[in-house]
């Protein structure tokens, strides 16, 4: 089923400074518009799939966002066209091409987590998320690159790099990082390769690449969408969610797969801005360029009738320490339970460590200190992890709940990211500030929407605070309706527009 794109060495070519593609992709319509055209017969899914594949062929050689294409996509699309012709579409995703982060299991199609150690035998069955996509009629177009092992192999790893796919690049400036670890999904959406993609997050891996690449992402509360069949970091903290050019498209994808719960009769609509009360968190040491973009977004919100008040979010050291200890202890049981489901795959964390040591391509750029550190976690430390997780989650929830209550706000917002940094494998990635950790540790949802640019590089705004995605989305949709700033990438070498 797999049509592989290219090998990692081939995909490490430097961006071509002479090329300056600045046009929008041929398909810029929303998922709702595409769905309506499919229902009325004005568009066929086979045409839509062909357009997406043509777009991938035209631009992905510069971005390395797509790891593998599914050669059954056209047949999936033909079945969707037949359902539409018969007047029996399966829902709003029927016939819509979808890209999936390569941690999300697809039967017969590469699911590598970016590692050559998982590249030999595909999973025997779909992840439950993929099964839901197929039941909804979505077309699985292919798999996207990522930070290898969801960026949990090394503290010095490069965001968006994997041994299988090489370095994913930011569509707005291919010499810049796409952030990670759902880098390929974000870059593919930003470059117009598909209308919808899915990624995963432990702490920032959906919202941060979305912010850096200028697209929308929803990190729902853990458990909103199933993790079965997805390569984990922590089955306690991980979440899977959608990315799209517009937040409404991501909401459609989430709702169609049951991610808003059985009580959600319909996808939420934007809350009225007039009367909305929002808390602004200025993250300590956040990039000044990002805060300047958020200043302008705040002005627009106030002009439209929303009230914005400053809200400090001071994270207790105990919360961060307990959360990290729990995460390290949760990794081995999470990953080894997953490996047991993969025929021909390594079986233990020690097997992964040994396999990496034996493969020069895996360790050519950086090591595996996180693997090695988590391998040293003792049984006693693992036994302590549930209580550490409970304390970290309780402290994070208290922090956010009290911020909402004390300041009387409907949600908090903060800069998701600063401008994307230059890719430099020899120096490694810089330590950068973001706003994702409180919601990640609390197990609360987080939504990032693009709200502006600095030097041609996207800046995202994270909206979070409420405990459920269903409560958060009306606020996030209202923010996007007022402050959203979506631009198709110029794809020049420096990000200047």
N, C-alpha and C positions, 0 to 999 in steps of 0.2 A: 504493500500500500504506500510505501514511502518513496517520494522523489526527493532525494537529498539535494540541497542547493550547491554548496561548495565546501571543500575542506578548510580547516582553520588556517593553514599557511597561505592558501590562495586568498582568503578573505581579510588578510592583514594589510592589504595595499593602502598606502596613504591616500587621502582625498585628493582629487584632481583640482588644483587651484584655477585652472582655465575654464572649468565648467561652472556656470552660474544659473542653474535652473531656478526660475522664480515663479513659475506658473502653478496654479492650483491643480490638483489631480483631477482626472476626468470625472470622477464620481464624488460629489460633495454634498449630496442630499442626505437628509436625516434618515434614521432607521424607520421612523413613522412614514415618511414620504416614500421610501423604497417599498415598504410593506404595502402601502396603498396602491402603488403602481403594479406590484406583483398580483394583488388581488383582482385588479381590474384588467389584467392582461396587457397593460401598456409596457410592461417590462417582464422579461423572463429571468429566472434565477441563473440559467446557463449563461445569459449575457452578462449578468452581474459578476459571476465567478470569472468569466473571461476577462472582464475589465480589471478586476482585482489582480489576477495573475499577470496581466500585461503591465500593470503599475509596478508590481514586485519586480518583474524583469527589467523595467526601465530604470528603477532607482535603487534597488536593494544592493546592487554591487558596490554602492558607496556607503551603505548604512549597516549592512550585516544584521538586519533585524530578524530575518526569517531563517530558521534552521532547516526546515523540511516542509515540502508541500505534499498534501495528500492527493494521490493520483485517482482517488475515488470521488473527488469533489464534484466533477462534472456529472457523474452518475447520481450523486446525492441531489444535485441541482435539477436534474431531469425528473427525478421523483417528485420534487417540490413543484415543478411546473405542471406535472400531471395532476397533483392535488388541487392546485389553483384552477386549472382548466375545468376540473370536475366540480368546482365550487366547494371544496372541502379543505381549506387551509387549516393548519394546526395551530395557528396563532400568529402574533406579531413578529416572531423570529423565523417563520417558515420561509425558506429560501434565502435568508440573510447569511452571507459568508462571515465566519468567525475564525479568528486566530487565537491560539492557546499557548500560553507559556509552557516551555518544555519540561515543567515539573508535573503537568496535568496529564494523567494517564490516558492514552488512546490505543485501543486494541490494534495491533499490527502496524502502528505508526510510531516512529521514534519517540521515546520518552527518556531523555538522557540526564536531565538536570544539568546539562552542559558538560557532563563528565564522560570521558571515553570508557569508563568502567561500566556504564550502563548502556553503551551503544550497540551491543551485540544482539540482544534478543528483546524485541518490543514487549510491552505488557500483554498478557493473554486476554484482558478485558478492559473495557472503558472505565475510567473513574466515574463515580456517580454523577458528577457535574456534567460530564460528556454525555452520559446516558440521558440526562434531562435535556441537554441541548438537542440531541437527536430526536427525542420524543416531541420537542417543540418545533422540529423541522429545520433547525439551523443547519447550515452547510459547514462542516469542519474543513476549513481551507488549508490549514497547516499549523506548524509549531514555531514559536518564536524563541530567540536567543535570550540569555539571562546571565546574571552574575552566577558563576558556577556554584552548584549546591546552595542556591539561594543566598549567596554571599556569606556562607557559614563554614567556609573551609579555612580562611586565613584572615587575620586582621590587616594584612597588607595587600589583599587582593584588589584588583581594579574593577570598579563597578562596570557591569555590562560585558565583562570578558568571560569566555569559557573556552576550554580546550577544544570543544566540539565546534563552536561557532566563531571563535575569534572575538574581536572587539566590536560590539555594537556602538554606533556613533550617533550623535545628536543630529536630527534632521535639520535643525536651524543653524547648525555650524558643525560640520563633520569632524573638525579637530577637537570638539568638546565632548565631555562625558554626557551620556544619557541618564546618568544616575542608575540605581538598580534596586532590587535585583530583577524586577519585572521590566527590564530595560527594552527588550525586543518588542514586547507588546505595546509599550508607550511610543517607541520610535515608529513602529509600523502604523499605528493610528495617526500619529502626527504627519506622516508622509503620505497618508491616503491609501494605504495598501489594503485596508478592509474597514468596514463601518463599525466593527465591534471586536474587542479582544478581551481576554481574561488573563489575570495574573494572580499572584499570591503575595501576602504580606505577613511578616512577623512583627516588624517595627519599621515602617516607612517604605516597604518595597513596592507598594502600589502608588501611594500618594506622592512620594518623592520623584520617581521617574515621570509621573504625570505632570508634576509641576515643572520639572526641568525641560520637558519636551513640549509643553503647552497644550495638554489635553486634560480631559476630566477623568476622575477615577473615584470609585466608591470602595472604601474598605469597610465592609459591614462588620457587625459584631461577630466574633467567632461562633461558628455553628449556624449562622444564617444560611449559608450554602455548605453542602457536605464536603468534607476533606477526604473521604474514602478514595483511594487510588491516586492520591497526590503526594509527591515526594515532600516530606515534612522537614521542618526545623524543630518545631514543637507542636504537637497535636493539641496542646492546651491554648497556645497563644496565636497560632496561625489562623489566617482567614483568606478566603478566595473571593475576588470581586472583579467587576467589569471596568473597562476603559473605553472611552469613545471621544469623538471630537466634541460632542455636546453632552452635558450632564443628563438631559432628558433621554438620550439614547442609552446611556449606561443604566439609567433607571428602568427603561424598558427591558433591557437584558436581565437585570436583577429580578424584577417583578415576574417576568415570564418563567423564571426558573424556581420560583417559590421563595426567593430571598427576602421578601418582606413579610413572610408569615402567612398562615391561612386566613387571618382576619382581614388582610388587605384585599378588599374587593377590587380596587383599581389602583393604578400607579398614582402616587401623590402629585399634587399640583403646587406651583410656587405659592408660598404664604404672601399675604399683602405686605409690601414694604412699609407702608405707613402704619405706625404703631409697633413695628418690630423693634425689639431691643437687643442689641448685640454687644458682647464684650470683646475688646481688642487686647490681645496679649502681644506685647513687644518682647520677643524672645531675646534673652541676653546673648550678645555677641552675634546676633543674626546679621547677615550682610546688609550694609547701609543701603545698597541699591534696592534690595527687596523691601525694606521698610519704606523707602520713598515711593515705590509702586503701591504699597498698601496704604500709604497716606492718601494717594489720589483715589484709590478705591473707597476709602472711608469717606472722603468728600462727596463722592457720588451717592453713596448710601444715605448720607445725611440729607443731601439735596432731594432725594426721593422720599423722605419722610421717616427713615429709620433713625433710632437713637443709638449712638455708639458711645460706650463708656470704657475707660481703661480698667483692665482686670489683670492683676499679676497672677501668674501661675508658678509658684515656687515649689519645685519638686523636691521632696525630702530625700536626703541621701539614703536613708534606710529603704525607701521604695525602690530606688535604682539598684542598690546592692542586692536586695532580696530578689528582685526581678531577674537580675543577671545570673545569680546563683541557681535559681530555679530553671532558667533557660538552659544553662549548661548541663544541669542534671537531667533535663527532659529530652535532650537531643539523642543520646544513645538508644533508649527504649523506643523513641519515635522512629528513628531511621531504621533500626534493626527490624521492627515490626513491619515496616514498609518493604525492606529488602526481602523478607520472607515470602512476599507475594510475587516476586520477580524471578521466573525461571532463568537460570544461568547467571544471575547477578551475584556479586559478593554477598556474604551472609552477615558479617559483623563489621563494626567500626574499625577493628584492627585490619580486616581484609581490605577496607577502603584505603587505609593508611599505607598498607604494603603495596597495593596496586598503584597508588600515586607515586610511591618511591621508585617503582619499577618502570614507570613511563616518563621519559624525559619531556614529552610534550605537556604533561600535566604540571610539572614543576619548573617549566622553563622561565616563568615570570615571577612566581612567588610560591611560598611553601604551603603548609597545612597546619599551622600552629593551633588553630581552633579545633581541628580534628584531634590533634595530639593532646590538647588541654582537656577536652571533654572525655577523652579516653582514660584520663587519670582520675576522673570523678569516682569516688568510692561508693560502695553500696550504702553506707551510712549517709553519705551526702544525698544520694538519690532518695533515700527514705525521708529525708528532711525536706525535699523539694515541694511536696504538696502544701505543707504549712508555709513555706517561703512564698510560694505562689499566692496562697490565700492572703498573706499579709501585704504583699506587693499590690495585688489587685484591690484589696480593701483600701489601702492608702491612696491609690490612684483614683478610685471611685469617689472617695471622700473629697479629694482635692477638686475634682470636676463638679461634683454635686454641690459642694459648698460655694464654689465660684458662681455657679448659676443662681443659687438661692440668695447668697449674700448681696449680689449685685443686681438681682432681679432681671437677669437676661435670659433670652430664649436659647442662645447658643454663643459659643466663643469663636473667634477667628484669629488667625495669625498667618504670617508668611509660611508657606510650605518649604520654600527653598530660596537660596540666592542664585545668582547667575551660574550656569554650568561652567565647570573648570576645564582647562586644557587637559587632554589625555596625555599622560606621561608615564609609561610603564616603568621607567627606570627610577623616577622619583616617587611613584605611587600617588594615590589619591590624597588630597588634603583633608584635614579634619574640618568638617563643615557643620553648621548649626541647622537644625530643623525643628519643627513643632510636633512631630508625630508621636513622641514617646508617651505622654500622658494618656492619650486615647488607646494606644497599643497595650499598655500595662493594665489599664482599666478594663479592657475587653469591650470598649465602647466603639461605635462607628466613627469614621473620619472620612470627609469628602474633600477632594482638592479640585478647584476649578481655576483655569487660567485667567488672570486679571490684568496682565500688563507685561511689558518688556523692558529690559535694560540692555542697551547696546545690541539690540536684536535678539537677545536671549530671553526665553519665557520665564515669568515669575508666576507661581501658583499661590492661591489662598486656600488654606485649610479651614474648614468649618466643622466644629465638633462640640461635644459637651453633653447632649442628650444621650440617654442610655441605649436607645434603639434607632435603627436606621429609619424606620417609618416616621419617627418623630423628627429626626434630623433633616431628612430630605426636603420637606417643604421650605425650610429655612435656606438650605444650600441652593435650591433652585431659585429662590428669590434673590439671593446674592448674585448668582450667575446672571440672572436677567438684568441686573443693574450694572454689574462690574465686569462681566465676561469679556475677554479680549482674545478671540481665536483668530490666528493668522496662519495661513499655509506657509511652510518654511521656504525661505529663499534657497537654502542648501548651498550657500557660498562657503568658502573656506574659513571665514573668520566670524561669521554670525552677524556681520554688518548688513543692514538693510538699506 
